[in-house]
Amino acid sequence: MTPHAVEREVDVVVIGAGAAGENVADRVVQGGLTAVLVEAELVGGECSYWACMPSKALLRPGTALHGAQSVPGASEAVTRTLDAAAVLQRRDSFTSHWQDDSQVEWVDGAGIELLRGTGRITGPRTVEVAGLDGNPYQLTARHAVVLANGSTPITPPVEGLSGIRYWGTREATSAKEVPERLAVLGGGVAGTELAQAFARLGSAVMLIARRGLLGNFPEEAAKLVEAGLRADGVELRLNTTTRSVRQDDDAAFTLTFGDGDTRSVDRLLVATGRRPALEGLGLESVGLAARDGKPMTLSTDSTGLVSGAAGTDDGPWLYAIGDAAGKAFLTHQGKYEARATGAAIAARAKGELQGAPEAWSRYAQTADEHAIPNVVFTDPEVANVGRSVEQARKDGYSVSSVELPISVAGSSLHAENYEGWAQLVIDEDRRVLLGATFAGPDVAELLHAATVAVVGEVPLDRLWHAVPSYPTISEVWLRLLEKYGL
C-alpha cells in the first residue's frame, strides 16, 4: 500500500460504472448498504458511449428509410439516400457527446459514491484505487467487491495487425466521417451491424469472416441477413482467412487473403469478439490466475459469487457480473445479473440468505441458463431467446422444432415482398418452449413474448389460447402452433 493512501471502509465496492455496475450499486443501496463505484472512464460504460446506443443510432435511420422504401405510396415520397452528417449528429446526441454529466448526476441521486480511478484487488475485500485526482485510495469492503468492469476486444492473429492503427468497434461507433472504402473483419453481431450501417451511410464495404455469417444463429436466419447485406452492396468474403495487413504510405490499408488475393481500403474495422477484462485487476492476490496460457475466466454461481477466491471461508465477498463474468456479453443480461447479485449481497449482509438461493428467485440469475434474449439489429433483424435445437439436445432434452417462413397478413401489410423466418424449439416431455428465433424486418418486438413463454414455461396447450391480434406479424405464433399440431 502507498504510505499516503486514503483509507476507507464501505459495505460494497463495485469496480466498473457501466450499466451492470450502476445497477448492482443501486440494488445494494436500496437494500440499505453503502456502495462505492470505481470508474476510470465515462460513467455509463461501453453501452452508452461506444456500443449499444451509438451503433443502433447509426443503424436506425437506414432501417427507417428502407422500411419506407418497401411500402408503395411511401416509397415514392422518400429520398433514396441517407444524410450521413445528420445521422452522425443524431448519434452524437445519444452518446451525450461523450460527456457523462447526466450519468454522474444519477449516481449521486441514487446515493452511490463515485470514485474516479483504476481499481485493483490487493487481498480479500481490499481494493486499491489509483485516483484520477492523483491520490491513492485503499478501500475495504465489509460485505462485497463486485467486478463489473466489462470486456476487451479480441485481436485476431493476423500478421501486421499489431503495428497499425485500425478501427475497433469504439472507433467505428464514434467515427466523425464515413470512409469511402471500409473493410470489416468479423462476421458476428458487431461486424454485421456495423458493415450494414456504414454501407447505408455511403461506404463501399467488404466484410471478411473466417467462417459463415452469424454462426451462433440458425442458418436460415443468417441467410436472410446475408441477403440483406448483399442487397445493400456489402461484398461478403465468407470462409476467408486474412493472412496479413499493412498500412501504406498514403494511410490506406492493404489486406492479403489466404488465397493470395489483395485488396486496399481506406479504413479497417476489426470486430472479432470480446473477452472479460480481467487482466490488471490483481486477482492473483486472492488465488485466481489464468491457466495454461489462456485468458483468465471466472466461475460464478447463480448469485454471481466467484468460486475459488481466497477469504471466502470468512463469508462470500467476491462477485462478477456482466461481461466480466463471461456468461452473456449483453447489456440487458448484465443488468439482470446486477439486480440479482445486488439483492443477494444485501440479503446476505442481513442474514436473510444462506447458501445458494432457489432457482428463479430474486437472488438467482436463472435466466442465464434458460432464457437469454438477443437481437441482431441488422435489416432484416434476427431475434432469439433460449436454447437452439443443438443446445437443447446437448443438454439432454427430448426436443423437436417447428419452422415456417413469416408469411401472414401482417407481414404482407408491413412491407412489399416481406421475407422472414421463425422457429420454435420444444421440450417434448413437458410440451413447453425451450427457445425461439425470428428473422425478418422489425421482428425484434416479437421477442419478449417468446422470452415470457420460455421463462414462464407456458404449456403449449395454454399458449395456443394467446390469440395474436390481426393483422400483425405476431400471427406467425398461431401458424407455428398450428403446424406443430395444436
C-alpha positions in Angstrom: 0.0 0.0 0.0 1.2 3.5 -0.8 2.1 5.2 2.5 -0.2 8.2 2.0 -3.2 6.3 0.6 -6.6 7.4 1.8 -8.1 4.5 3.7 -11.9 4.0 3.5 -14.3 1.3 4.7 -17.6 0.8 2.9 -20.1 -2.0 2.6 -19.7 -2.7 -1.2 -17.0 -1.8 -3.7 -18.0 -2.0 -7.4 -15.2 -1.9 -10.0 -16.7 -0.6 -13.2 -19.5 2.0 -13.6 -21.1 0.7 -16.7 -24.8 -0.4 -16.9 -24.1 -3.6 -14.8 -22.0 -1.7 -12.2 -24.6 1.1 -11.8 -27.4 -1.4 -11.3 -25.7 -3.6 -8.7 -24.6 -0.5 -6.8 -28.2 0.8 -6.9 -29.6 -2.5 -5.6 -27.3 -2.7 -2.6 -28.0 0.9 -1.7 -31.7 0.2 -2.0 -31.0 -2.8 0.3 -29.6 -0.5 3.0 -25.9 -0.8 2.3 -23.3 1.8 1.2 -21.6 1.5 -2.1 -18.6 3.0 -4.0 -18.4 2.9 -7.8 -14.8 2.9 -9.1 -14.5 4.0 -12.7 -11.6 5.3 -14.8 -13.5 6.2 -17.9 -17.1 7.5 -18.6 -19.8 6.6 -16.1 -22.3 4.6 -18.1 -19.8 2.4 -19.7 -19.3 0.8 -23.2 -23.0 0.5 -23.9 -23.8 4.2 -23.5 -20.9 5.6 -25.5 -19.4 3.0 -27.8 -21.7 0.0 -28.2 -25.5 -0.4 -27.9 -26.7 3.2 -28.2 -24.4 4.7 -30.8 -24.4 1.6 -33.0 -28.2 1.4 -33.0 -28.3 5.2 -33.7 -26.2 4.5 -36.8 -28.4 1.7 -37.9 -31.9 3.1 -37.3 -32.0 5.8 -40.0 -31.1 3.2 -42.7 -33.7 0.8 -41.4 -36.4 3.5 -41.3 -35.6 4.6 -44.8 -35.6 1.1 -46.2 -38.9 0.5 -44.4 -40.5 3.5 -46.2 -39.0 2.3 -49.5 -40.7 -1.1 -49.0 -44.2 0.3 -48.9 -45.8 1.6 -52.1 -47.1 5.1 -51.6 -44.4 5.8 -49.1 -41.6 4.8 -51.4 -42.5 7.5 -53.9 -42.3 10.2 -51.2 -38.8 9.5 -49.8 -35.3 10.2 -51.0 -33.1 7.3 -51.8 -30.0 8.1 -49.7 -29.3 9.0 -46.1 -27.9 12.3 -44.9 -24.8 11.0 -43.3 -24.0 14.2 -41.4 -27.4 14.2 -39.8 -27.1 10.6 -38.8 -23.8 11.2 -37.1 -25.2 14.3 -35.4 -28.1 12.3 -34.0 -25.7 9.5 -32.9 -23.7 12.2 -31.0 -26.9 13.2 -29.1 -27.4 9.6 -28.0 -23.9 9.5 -26.5 -24.5 12.8 -24.8 -21.5 13.9 -26.9 -19.3 11.6 -24.8 -20.0 13.5 -21.7 -21.2 11.6 -18.6 -22.7 14.5 -16.6 -26.2 13.1 -16.5 -25.0 9.7 -15.5 -22.9 11.2 -12.7 -26.0 13.1 -11.6 -28.0 9.9 -11.5 -25.3 8.1 -9.4 -25.3 10.9 -6.9 -29.1 11.0 -6.7 -29.2 7.3 -6.1 -26.9 7.7 -3.0 -23.9 6.0 -4.6 -20.4 7.3 -4.1 -18.3 7.7 -7.3 -14.5 7.4 -7.1 -12.8 8.1 -10.5 -9.8 5.9 -10.9 -8.4 2.4 -11.6 -9.2 -0.3 -9.1 -7.1 -3.3 -8.3 -7.7 -6.0 -5.7 -4.8 -6.4 -3.2 -6.4 -9.0 -0.9 -9.7 -10.3 0.3 -12.2 -7.4 0.5 -9.5 -4.9 -0.3 -9.3 -2.7 -3.4 -6.5 -0.2 -4.1 -7.5 2.7 -6.4 -5.2 4.9 -8.4 -7.4 8.0 -8.3 -7.6 10.2 -11.4 -7.1 13.1 -8.9 -3.6 11.9 -8.3 -4.4 10.4 -4.9 -4.2 6.7 -4.0 -7.1 5.1 -2.1 -7.4 1.9 -0.2 -11.0 0.7 0.1 -12.0 -2.2 2.4 -15.4 -3.8 1.7 -17.4 -5.0 4.7 -19.5 -7.3 2.6 -18.6 -7.5 -1.1 -16.4 -6.5 -4.0 -18.1 -6.7 -7.4 -16.3 -6.9 -10.7 -18.3 -5.1 -13.3 -15.5 -3.8 -15.5 -16.7 -5.2 -18.8 -14.8 -6.8 -21.6 -12.0 -6.1 -24.0 -11.7 -6.7 -27.8 -10.1 -9.9 -29.0 -7.3 -9.3 -31.6 -7.1 -11.9 -34.3 -3.8 -13.5 -35.2 -3.3 -11.5 -38.4 0.2 -10.7 -39.5 0.9 -6.9 -39.3 -2.2 -6.1 -37.4 -0.4 -5.2 -34.2 1.6 -2.5 -35.9 -1.1 -0.4 -37.5 -3.9 1.9 -36.3 -7.1 0.2 -37.2 -10.6 0.8 -36.0 -12.1 -1.3 -33.2 -15.8 -1.0 -32.5 -15.2 2.1 -30.4 -13.6 4.0 -33.2 -16.4 2.9 -35.6 -19.3 3.9 -33.5 -17.7 7.3 -32.7 -16.5 8.0 -36.2 -16.6 11.6 -37.4 -16.7 10.8 -41.1 -17.8 7.9 -43.4 -14.9 6.2 -45.1 -15.1 5.7 -48.8 -13.9 2.1 -48.6 -14.2 0.1 -45.4 -13.1 -3.5 -44.7 -14.7 -5.3 -41.7 -13.0 -8.3 -40.1 -15.6 -10.4 -38.3 -18.9 -11.9 -39.2 -20.5 -11.8 -35.8 -23.1 -9.4 -34.5 -20.9 -6.3 -34.3 -19.3 -6.9 -37.6 -22.6 -7.4 -39.5 -24.4 -4.5 -37.8 -21.6 -2.0 -38.5 -21.0 -3.3 -42.0 -24.6 -2.6 -42.9 -24.7 0.8 -41.1 -21.7 2.1 -43.0 -22.9 0.7 -46.3 -26.1 2.6 -45.9 -24.2 5.7 -45.0 -22.3 5.5 -48.3 -19.2 3.4 -47.7 -18.1 0.6 -50.1 -18.0 -2.2 -47.5 -16.2 -5.5 -47.7 -16.9 -7.9 -44.8 -14.4 -10.8 -44.2 -15.2 -13.7 -42.0 -13.2 -16.9 -41.3 -16.4 -18.8 -41.3 -20.0 -18.0 -42.2 -22.1 -15.1 -41.1 -23.7 -15.1 -37.6 -22.6 -18.6 -36.8 -24.3 -18.7 -33.4 -27.7 -18.3 -35.1 -29.8 -20.7 -37.2 -28.6 -20.9 -40.8 -32.0 -19.8 -42.2 -31.9 -16.6 -40.2 -28.3 -15.9 -41.1 -29.0 -16.3 -44.8 -31.7 -13.7 -44.6 -29.2 -11.3 -43.1 -26.6 -12.3 -45.7 -29.1 -11.4 -48.4 -29.9 -8.1 -46.8 -26.2 -7.1 -46.7 -25.7 -8.1 -50.3 -28.7 -6.0 -51.3 -27.0 -3.0 -49.6 -23.9 -3.6 -51.7 -21.8 -5.2 -49.0 -19.2 -7.5 -50.5 -19.1 -10.7 -48.4 -15.9 -12.8 -48.3 -17.1 -15.7 -46.1 -15.0 -18.7 -45.1 -12.0 -16.5 -45.9 -8.7 -16.2 -44.0 -7.0 -12.8 -43.7 -3.3 -13.6 -43.9 -1.8 -10.2 -43.4 -2.5 -6.5 -43.4 -0.3 -3.5 -43.9 -0.8 0.3 -43.8 0.6 2.0 -46.8 2.3 5.4 -47.1 -1.0 7.1 -48.1 -2.6 5.7 -44.9 -4.7 3.1 -46.9 -4.8 -0.5 -45.7 -3.8 -3.5 -47.9 -5.2 -6.8 -46.9 -3.9 -10.1 -48.2 -6.2 -13.2 -48.0 -5.4 -16.8 -47.7 -5.8 -17.4 -51.5 -3.2 -14.7 -52.2 -5.7 -12.0 -53.3 -5.1 -8.5 -52.1 -7.5 -5.5 -51.5 -6.9 -1.9 -50.4 -9.3 0.1 -48.3 -9.4 3.4 -46.5 -10.4 2.1 -43.1 -10.1 -1.3 -41.4 -12.6 -2.3 -38.7 -11.7 -5.3 -36.6 -14.8 -6.8 -34.8 -13.8 -10.3 -34.0 -15.3 -10.7 -30.5 -14.6 -9.8 -26.9 -13.4 -11.4 -23.7 -13.7 -10.5 -20.0 -11.4 -7.6 -19.0 -9.8 -9.4 -16.1 -6.1 -8.5 -16.6 -4.6 -6.0 -14.1 -7.3 -6.5 -11.5 -4.9 -8.1 -9.0 -6.9 -11.4 -9.0 -3.7 -13.3 -8.4 -3.6 -11.7 -4.9 -6.7 -13.8 -4.0 -5.6 -17.0 -5.6 -7.2 -16.5 -9.0 -5.0 -16.7 -12.1 -5.1 -17.7 -15.7 -4.0 -21.3 -16.6 -2.3 -23.0 -19.5 -1.5 -19.6 -21.1 -5.2 -19.0 -21.8 -7.0 -15.7 -21.0 -8.4 -15.7 -17.5 -12.1 -16.6 -16.9 -14.1 -16.8 -13.7 -16.6 -19.3 -12.5 -19.6 -17.9 -10.8 -22.7 -19.3 -9.1 -26.3 -18.1 -9.6 -25.7 -15.1 -7.4 -22.6 -14.0 -9.3 -20.3 -15.3 -6.4 -16.8 -16.1 -7.8 -15.5 -19.6 -7.0 -12.1 -20.1 -5.5 -11.3 -16.7 -4.2 -9.2 -16.5 -1.0 -11.0 -15.3 2.0 -14.4 -16.9 1.1 -14.2 -19.1 4.2 -15.0 -16.0 6.2 -18.1 -15.4 4.1 -18.9 -14.7 0.4 -17.3 -11.5 -0.8 -16.1 -11.5 -4.5 -18.7 -11.3 -7.2 -18.6 -10.8 -11.0 -21.4 -9.6 -13.3 -21.9 -8.6 -16.9 -19.1 -9.1 -19.4 -16.6 -9.6 -16.6 -18.5 -12.8 -15.6 -18.3 -14.0 -19.2 -21.7 -15.6 -19.4 -23.6 -13.3 -21.8 -22.0 -10.2 -23.4 -25.3 -8.3 -23.5 -26.2 -5.1 -21.6 -29.6 -6.2 -20.7 -28.4 -9.5 -19.3 -25.6 -7.8 -17.4 -28.3 -5.5 -15.8 -30.4 -8.6 -14.9 -27.4 -10.2 -13.3 -26.6 -7.0 -11.4 -30.1 -6.8 -10.0 -30.0 -10.4 -8.7 -26.4 -10.1 -7.4 -27.2 -6.8 -5.6 -30.3 -8.3 -4.0 -28.2 -11.4 -2.9 -25.4 -9.2 -1.4 -27.9 -7.2 0.6 -29.8 -10.3 1.8 -26.6 -12.0 2.9 -25.5 -8.9 4.7 -28.8 -9.0 6.7 -28.6 -12.8 7.3 -31.7 -13.3 5.1 -29.9 -15.5 2.6 -27.8 -18.5 3.5 -26.1 -20.6 0.8 -27.5 -20.9 -2.7 -30.9 -19.4 -3.5 -33.8 -21.1 -5.1 -33.9 -21.1 -8.9 -36.0 -18.2 -10.3 -35.9 -16.3 -7.0 -35.0 -12.6 -6.9 -31.4 -13.6 -5.9 -30.7 -16.1 -8.7 -29.5 -15.4 -12.3 -31.5 -18.4 -13.5 -32.4 -16.9 -16.9 -28.7 -17.0 -17.8 -29.2 -20.8 -18.1 -32.5 -20.9 -19.9 -33.6 -17.7 -21.5 -31.0 -15.2 -22.8 -32.7 -12.9 -25.3 -30.6 -11.5 -28.1 -31.3 -9.2 -31.1 -29.1 -8.6 -34.2 -30.2 -5.1 -35.3 -29.4 -5.6 -38.9 -32.1 -5.2 -41.6 -33.6 -7.8 -41.6 -33.3 -8.3 -37.8 -32.7 -11.6 -36.0 -34.2 -12.1 -32.6 -33.8 -15.2 -30.5 -34.1 -16.5 -26.9 -33.3 -19.7 -25.1 -31.8 -22.8 -26.5 -31.2 -23.8 -30.1 -32.1 -27.3 -31.2 -28.4 -28.4 -30.9 -28.0 -26.8 -27.4 -31.2 -28.5 -26.2 -30.1 -31.9 -27.4 -26.7 -31.4 -25.8 -28.4 -30.5 -22.5 -30.3 -33.8 -22.6 -33.8 -32.6 -23.6 -36.2 -34.6 -25.8 -36.5 -31.9 -28.4 -38.4 -31.1 -31.6 -38.7 -27.9 -33.6 -41.1 -26.3 -35.9 -40.2 -23.7 -38.6 -42.1 -21.5 -41.0 -41.5 -18.6 -43.3 -43.1 -15.5 -41.9 -45.9 -15.1 -44.4 -49.0 -13.7 -42.7 -51.4 -10.9 -43.4 -49.4 -8.6 -41.0 -46.1 -9.2 -42.8 -47.7 -8.5 -46.2 -49.1 -5.2 -44.9 -45.8 -4.4 -43.2 -43.7 -4.4 -46.4 -43.8 -5.5 -50.1 -42.1 -8.8 -50.6 -41.6 -9.3 -46.9 -39.2 -12.2 -46.2 -38.9 -13.7 -42.8 -38.4 -17.0 -40.9 -39.5 -18.3 -37.5 -38.6 -21.3 -35.4 -39.8 -22.7 -32.0 -37.7 -25.2 -30.1 -39.9 -27.5 -28.0 -39.3 -29.8 -25.0 -41.5 -32.8 -25.9 -41.5 -34.2 -22.4 -43.1 -31.1 -20.8 -44.5 -29.6 -24.0 -43.1 -26.1 -23.3 -40.8 -23.8 -25.3 -37.1 -24.1 -24.8 -36.2 -21.4 -27.4 -37.5 -19.3 -30.3 -35.9 -17.4 -33.3 -37.5 -14.8 -35.6 -35.8 -13.3 -38.6 -37.1 -10.6 -40.8 -37.8 -6.8 -40.8 -38.8 -5.4 -37.4 -39.1 -8.8 -35.6 -37.3 -7.6 -32.5 -40.6 -6.6 -31.0 -41.8 -10.3 -31.2 -39.0 -11.4 -28.9 -40.4 -10.5 -25.5 -43.5 -12.7 -25.9 -41.1 -15.6 -26.6 -39.0 -14.7 -23.6 -42.0 -14.7 -21.4 -43.2 -18.0 -22.7 -39.7 -19.6 -22.2 -39.2 -18.1 -18.7 -42.8 -18.9 -17.6 -42.6 -22.4 -19.1 -46.1 -21.8 -20.6 -47.6 -25.2 -21.7 -48.2 -25.2 -25.5 -51.8 -26.1 -24.9 -52.2 -22.9 -22.9 -50.0 -20.8 -25.3 -52.4 -21.7 -28.1 -55.0 -19.6 -26.3 -52.8 -16.5 -26.5 -54.6 -15.1 -29.6 -52.4 -12.8 -31.8 -54.1 -9.6 -32.9 -55.0 -9.4 -36.6 -53.4 -8.3 -38.9 -50.0 -8.3 -37.1 -46.7 -10.2 -37.8 -47.4 -11.9 -34.4 -49.9 -14.1 -36.2 -46.9 -16.2 -37.1 -47.2 -17.6 -33.5 -50.6 -19.1 -34.4 -49.2 -20.6 -37.6 -46.2 -22.2 -35.8 -48.5 -23.8 -33.2 -50.9 -25.0 -35.9 -48.0 -26.6 -37.8 -46.9 -28.3 -34.6 -50.4 -29.8 -34.4 -52.4 -27.7 -32.0 
